[in-house]
Amino acid sequence: MDESDSLPVRIEPMAVSDLGDVLNIERVSFPSPWSARAYEYELRYNEMAHYFVARTNVPAASNGHKDWWDWLKQMFRPAPAPFHSQLVGYDGYWLMAGEAHISTIAVDPRFRGRAIGELLLAHTLEDASKRGSHVATLEVRVSNHSAQQLYLKYGFEKVGLRKAYYSDNNEDAFIMTTPQLGSGPYQMKLLRLKGALQMRLRETNGAPVMRTV
Ligand SMILES: CC(C)(COP(=O)(O)OP(=O)(O)OC[C@H]1O[C@@H](n2cnc3c(N)ncnc32)[C@H](O)[C@@H]1OP(=O)(O)O)[C@@H](O)C(=O)NCCC(=O)NCCS
């Protein structure tokens, strides 16, 4: 069993059936959200694309019991599972010419600050490295400090600026790039971060509760 199998948050490949949940997070995370069609294209046709989702267990909603018929049905039915698996974040990258270009990453606002974005990024860097990426790169809004902090934590450096990259407000983008993913020092860094990440995930997501905003 892989160590990650015992974590309270699981990473899985994104499927077309996930798109309803993905788009709900997309709409509250980005000023210019991608459409369902854009994601469908990525998943069905873009051979360079690799997308993942993060899931965790949350308490199942209770429907209540309204009348004697509901009580009767409940007596003969097994109790429903107390938890259900909820999609709480996603990310993706394109593998092009030995470079992983991270195209998106987002976490449900109700689940931010619980190491889920970090788990997605760490998993993606590991996946990209295994598939032969030498470096990972991305664009990030100059105003997006929380995302930049996450990337800096994972060794990304600001290597350039794309002027007016975002069409919704003409904001500039920093180009951020990792060192060589396969290098000894970077692999050591990933290993160290992974240990701390697993501990934090267990601490912050051990009890499957859902915060409301
Ligand atoms: C960026 C995002 C994915 C981070 O996800 P998250 O699950 O909340 O982040 P985590 O809890 O895993 O935090 C990991 C690291 O990110 C950074 N970080 C996350 N939230 C932060 C905040 N509010 N302020 C500063 N740094 C922050 C920190 O470096 C943190 O590590 P630390 O706790 O050791 O300091 C999330 O904020 C998000 O979905 N934002 C909207 C979409 C977006 O902007 N995507 C990036 C596009 S380039």
The ligand as a MOL file (V3000), in Angstrom:
LIG
                    3D

  0  0  0     0  0            999 V3000
M  V30 BEGIN CTAB
M  V30 COUNTS 48 50 0 0 0
M  V30 BEGIN ATOM
M  V30 1 C -3.9670 28.8160 -4.4660 0
M  V30 2 C -4.8410 27.7260 -3.8360 0
M  V30 3 C -4.9780 26.5720 -4.8330 0
M  V30 4 C -4.1370 27.2120 -2.5570 0
M  V30 5 O -4.8840 26.1130 -2.0550 0
M  V30 6 P -5.0450 25.8200 -0.4910 0
M  V30 7 O -5.5350 24.4300 -0.3580 0
M  V30 8 O -5.8380 26.8830 0.1530 0
M  V30 9 O -3.5210 25.9660 0.0100 0
M  V30 10 P -2.8050 25.0760 1.1180 0
M  V30 11 O -3.6090 25.0390 2.3500 0
M  V30 12 O -2.4000 23.7900 0.5040 0
M  V30 13 O -1.5040 25.9670 1.4130 0
M  V30 14 C -0.2110 25.5830 0.9160 0
M  V30 15 C 0.6880 26.8000 0.8520 0
M  V30 16 O 0.1260 27.7880 -0.0190 0
M  V30 17 C 0.3850 29.0920 0.4920 0
M  V30 18 N -0.8670 29.7200 0.8790 0
M  V30 19 C -2.1020 29.1640 0.7890 0
M  V30 20 N -3.0460 30.0670 1.1860 0
M  V30 21 C -2.3770 31.1850 1.5280 0
M  V30 22 C -2.7880 32.4580 1.9800 0
M  V30 23 N -4.0750 32.7410 2.1880 0
M  V30 24 N -1.8300 33.3950 2.2090 0
M  V30 25 C -0.5280 33.1270 2.0070 0
M  V30 26 N -0.0660 31.9310 1.5650 0
M  V30 27 C -0.9800 30.9790 1.3280 0
M  V30 28 C 1.2960 28.8810 1.6970 0
M  V30 29 O 2.6300 28.8430 1.2250 0
M  V30 30 C 0.8680 27.4970 2.1630 0
M  V30 31 O 1.8600 26.8400 2.9040 0
M  V30 32 P 2.0260 27.1250 4.4930 0
M  V30 33 O 0.6890 26.7740 5.0880 0
M  V30 34 O 3.1230 26.2140 4.8960 0
M  V30 35 O 2.3320 28.5740 4.6250 0
M  V30 36 C -6.2380 28.2830 -3.4310 0
M  V30 37 O -6.0490 29.4690 -2.6720 0
M  V30 38 C -7.1600 28.5990 -4.5950 0
M  V30 39 O -7.9030 27.7430 -5.0750 0
M  V30 40 N -7.1610 29.8590 -5.0870 0
M  V30 41 C -8.0510 30.2720 -6.1760 0
M  V30 42 C -7.5730 29.7600 -7.5160 0
M  V30 43 C -6.1760 30.2550 -7.8380 0
M  V30 44 O -5.8350 31.4030 -7.6040 0
M  V30 45 N -5.3530 29.3680 -8.4160 0
M  V30 46 C -3.9900 29.6800 -8.7960 0
M  V30 47 C -3.9400 30.0960 -10.2030 0
M  V30 48 S -2.2860 30.4940 -10.7190 0
M  V30 END ATOM
M  V30 BEGIN BOND
M  V30 1 1 1 2
M  V30 2 1 2 3
M  V30 3 1 2 4
M  V30 4 1 2 36
M  V30 5 1 4 5
M  V30 6 1 5 6
M  V30 7 2 6 7
M  V30 8 1 6 8
M  V30 9 1 6 9
M  V30 10 1 9 10
M  V30 11 2 10 11
M  V30 12 1 10 12
M  V30 13 1 10 13
M  V30 14 1 13 14
M  V30 15 1 14 15
M  V30 16 1 15 16
M  V30 17 1 15 30
M  V30 18 1 16 17
M  V30 19 1 17 18
M  V30 20 1 17 28
M  V30 21 1 18 19
M  V30 22 1 18 27
M  V30 23 2 19 20
M  V30 24 1 20 21
M  V30 25 1 21 22
M  V30 26 2 21 27
M  V30 27 1 22 23
M  V30 28 2 22 24
M  V30 29 1 24 25
M  V30 30 2 25 26
M  V30 31 1 26 27
M  V30 32 1 28 29
M  V30 33 1 28 30
M  V30 34 1 30 31
M  V30 35 1 31 32
M  V30 36 2 32 33
M  V30 37 1 32 34
M  V30 38 1 32 35
M  V30 39 1 36 37
M  V30 40 1 36 38
M  V30 41 2 38 39
M  V30 42 1 38 40
M  V30 43 1 40 41
M  V30 44 1 41 42
M  V30 45 1 42 43
M  V30 46 2 43 44
M  V30 47 1 43 45
M  V30 48 1 45 46
M  V30 49 1 46 47
M  V30 50 1 47 48
M  V30 END BOND
M  V30 END CTAB
M  END
